[in-house]
Amino acid sequence: MDLFNGKDLSGWIGKDQFWKVENGTIVGETTADNPTPANTFLIWKGGEVKDFEFSCQVKFQGNNSGVQYRSKAIGDLNDCVLSGYQADLHPKQEFFGMLYGEKYGKRGIIARRWQKADAKGDKDVKILGSVGDKTELDGAKWNKLTIVAVGNRLIHMVNDVVTVDVTENHPDAIAQGHLGLQLHRGAPMKVEF
């Protein structure tokens, strides 16, 4: 199922001053003259996701981004703020493809890149082993991001290599929710999907 028609943002909700379509690509951008005061999201309006596999091509520069999933809206959906799981897209290698809890209680980093983990509580995460390889990833170039979420198993891959493999046993685990694309507050940035 294609979530993006390649022409416009039909089926998505986001702040018009940050999101557009150029050459068949979703583009999110902030500048010094047009910053976002808080993280903001382009949210898919096709319903909540539960068990799924999602893949996209992505590149970013200037700041980190991410793909939010199984997430809850904070306030009204039109506020474009989400809380939940995120496949983080970050220039630091240990964070590129990690599992992050965006506005998700005290969770923050749930598992860094290269970790296989069992997450039982906010900071109760047992590292079970390692996954993937140490190949240097360049966010400014196109990378394939894949998210596989089935039951309590959350797996992220970049360029078909596993970056995290988490068994989510937190008492407040989220079984389903919205999917969204992130623009991060702070330094000017551009992300393309």
VEXMITOR-597312 format. One line per 4 residues: their letters; for each residue x, y, z of C-alpha. Coordinates in steps of 0.02 Angstrom, whole numbers, plus 50000, padded with zeros to 5 digits. Layout:
% residues N
a) X,Y,Z ~ ...
% end
This chain:
% residues 193
mdlf) 50000,50000,50000 ~ 50071,50169,49950 ~ 50047,50306,50080 ~ 50106,50446,49966
ngkd) 50039,50483,49791 ~ 50199,50568,49731 ~ 50106,50728,49685 ~ 50038,50816,49839
lsgw) 50007,50793,50025 ~ 49832,50721,50006 ~ 49808,50596,50146 ~ 49929,50686,50262
igkd) 49911,50825,50390 ~ 50051,50944,50435 ~ 50099,51126,50452 ~ 50100,51200,50276
qfwk) 50246,51316,50315 ~ 50360,51164,50339 ~ 50299,51026,50221 ~ 50284,51018,50031
veng) 50309,50902,49882 ~ 50453,50931,49761 ~ 50495,50816,49615 ~ 50390,50674,49685
tivg) 50469,50686,49858 ~ 50397,50741,50026 ~ 50507,50882,50090 ~ 50509,50951,50267
etta) 50613,51105,50298 ~ 50649,51235,50432 ~ 50759,51388,50410 ~ 50828,51525,50520
dnpt) 50682,51633,50461 ~ 50554,51493,50476 ~ 50598,51387,50629 ~ 50483,51267,50719
pant) 50471,51305,50905 ~ 50442,51120,50944 ~ 50458,50955,50853 ~ 50321,50946,50722
fliw) 50256,50802,50617 ~ 50177,50766,50449 ~ 50046,50637,50501 ~ 49969,50504,50389
kgge) 49778,50518,50395 ~ 49744,50340,50338 ~ 49710,50275,50514 ~ 49812,50201,50653
vkdf) 49946,50071,50621 ~ 49964,49914,50726 ~ 50061,49767,50654 ~ 50147,49825,50494
efsc) 50303,49841,50388 ~ 50345,50016,50326 ~ 50486,50063,50207 ~ 50541,50228,50132
qvkf) 50691,50312,50057 ~ 50753,50459,50161 ~ 50892,50587,50171 ~ 50918,50730,50292
qgnn) 51037,50869,50337 ~ 51058,51002,50471 ~ 50969,50912,50613 ~ 50894,50744,50653
sgvq) 50725,50678,50596 ~ 50629,50517,50617 ~ 50478,50413,50575 ~ 50352,50407,50716
yrsk) 50238,50255,50733 ~ 50107,50181,50848 ~ 50096,50358,50914 ~ 49963,50461,51001
aigd) 49919,50640,50958 ~ 49959,50768,51092 ~ 49811,50886,51087 ~ 49715,50888,50924
lndc) 49785,50795,50773 ~ 49794,50965,50685 ~ 49923,51020,50814 ~ 50042,50897,50728
vlsg) 50126,50837,50888 ~ 50149,50650,50921 ~ 50202,50542,51067 ~ 50264,50364,51046
yqad) 50394,50259,50956 ~ 50516,50335,50833 ~ 50641,50263,50711 ~ 50769,50401,50738
lhpk) 50866,50473,50593 ~ 51017,50554,50672 ~ 51189,50610,50611 ~ 51275,50522,50758
qeff) 51309,50342,50707 ~ 51252,50262,50871 ~ 51082,50349,50853 ~ 51051,50323,50666
gmly) 50905,50200,50660 ~ 50886,50184,50848 ~ 50720,50164,50941 ~ 50673,50325,51030
geky) 50521,50363,51139 ~ 50465,50536,51080 ~ 50373,50629,51219 ~ 50343,50455,51291
gkrg) 50356,50480,51479 ~ 50535,50462,51539 ~ 50586,50340,51403 ~ 50693,50440,51281
iiar) 50819,50320,51206 ~ 50746,50145,51216 ~ 50882,50056,51117 ~ 51032,50126,51024
rwqk) 51090,50069,50854 ~ 51168,49895,50856 ~ 51067,49839,51009 ~ 50953,49690,51031
adak) 50855,49729,51188 ~ 50713,49682,51305 ~ 50628,49842,51365 ~ 50531,49817,51528
gdkd) 50519,49991,51601 ~ 50567,50174,51577 ~ 50751,50140,51608 ~ 50739,49951,51632
vkil) 50812,49891,51467 ~ 50913,49732,51460 ~ 51037,49721,51316 ~ 51027,49544,51247
gsvg) 51158,49560,51112 ~ 51206,49657,50958 ~ 51134,49671,50783 ~ 51188,49742,50616
dkte) 51359,49805,50574 ~ 51463,49961,50602 ~ 51448,50024,50423 ~ 51455,50214,50423
ldga) 51288,50288,50368 ~ 51275,50457,50283 ~ 51109,50543,50315 ~ 51140,50668,50174
kwnk) 51127,50524,50049 ~ 50973,50419,50012 ~ 50950,50277,50136 ~ 50812,50147,50144
ltiv) 50726,50146,50314 ~ 50618,49996,50361 ~ 50513,49975,50518 ~ 50437,49806,50563
avgn) 50315,49809,50709 ~ 50227,49646,50751 ~ 50153,49623,50924 ~ 50284,49679,51049
rlih) 50430,49657,50929 ~ 50499,49818,50852 ~ 50637,49805,50721 ~ 50718,49947,50625
mvnd) 50830,49925,50472 ~ 50933,50046,50369 ~ 50981,49987,50195 ~ 50913,49814,50240
vvtv) 51031,49796,50390 ~ 50951,49782,50563 ~ 50991,49932,50672 ~ 50885,49884,50825
dvte) 50782,49734,50877 ~ 50676,49768,51031 ~ 50554,49660,51126 ~ 50438,49790,51204
nhpd) 50377,49731,51374 ~ 50348,49902,51453 ~ 50183,49909,51550 ~ 50133,50063,51447
aiaq) 50180,49987,51278 ~ 50080,50060,51133 ~ 49996,49928,51024 ~ 49933,50047,50888
ghlg) 49935,50229,50841 ~ 49976,50359,50710 ~ 50120,50362,50587 ~ 50212,50525,50555
lqlh) 50369,50605,50486 ~ 50469,50720,50601 ~ 50546,50892,50584 ~ 50655,50928,50737
rgap) 50661,51095,50824 ~ 50829,51182,50836 ~ 50953,51204,50695 ~ 50883,51233,50520
mkve) 50857,51068,50432 ~ 50790,50980,50279 ~ 50723,50803,50265 ~ 50662,50714,50109
f) 50555,50556,50099
% end
